[in-house]
Amino acid sequence: MPNHPVLTVEGLQRPNPQAGLGPLSFHIDAGECLALTGPSGAGKTLLLRALADLDPSSGMVRVGGRERNGVPAPEWRRLVAYVPAEAGWWHDVVGPHMPAQATVKEIIGALGFPDPVAVLAWPLTRLSSGERQRLALARGLLGEARVLLLDEPTSALDNESRGLVEDLLLARLAAGAAILLVSHDQAQMGRLARRRLHMRQGELVTPP
């Protein structure tokens, strides 16, 4: 059976004389990872934030049959999960950052933490940059998001941890999720993505 779009974007714009976007139009099918490339400052993170409805933008963004403009922001962010390159942390320990779900320990364990129960009690001050990155991804994977917006999700990880992350992402793709991936890791994009979009100065352009 042919795939169907999970994320559809038409005429997305973020007007700003210093850091504008678009208009941008593209789609991502069910089970597809679309890689987003471009130099620093091209607008990749701005695009992810606009799709997650974190910054003002105009145009049509639809997940399945639901348009962003008709969905309350908290509900939209359950459909579209954004994992930034540097996630925010607002409690002193890990546990309160994680939604209370039966799968939380399973996902943390799958990301290479040998004692997921203990991890939930860890203070933030003991986390390495790689541990923070994996746990931020766990937060994004805990919901039932149909779209994952991932900004350099493995930049601080070693090869073993990177492989664990990619295994989880492949499982989400197999379950029908759509992923928009920002990465400078060419090998990773080759493993996960079958299409690429290239950005320059807020526009989608033909890759060099």
Secondary structure by P-SEA (a helix, b strand, c coil): cbbbbcbbbccccccccccccccccccccccbbbbbbbcccccaaaaaaaaaccccccccccccccccccccaaaaaaaccccccbbbbcccccccccccccaaaaaaaaaccccaaaaaacccccccaaaaaaaaaaaaacccccccccccccccccaaaaaaaaaaaaaaaaabbbbbcccccaaaaaacccbbbbbccccccccc
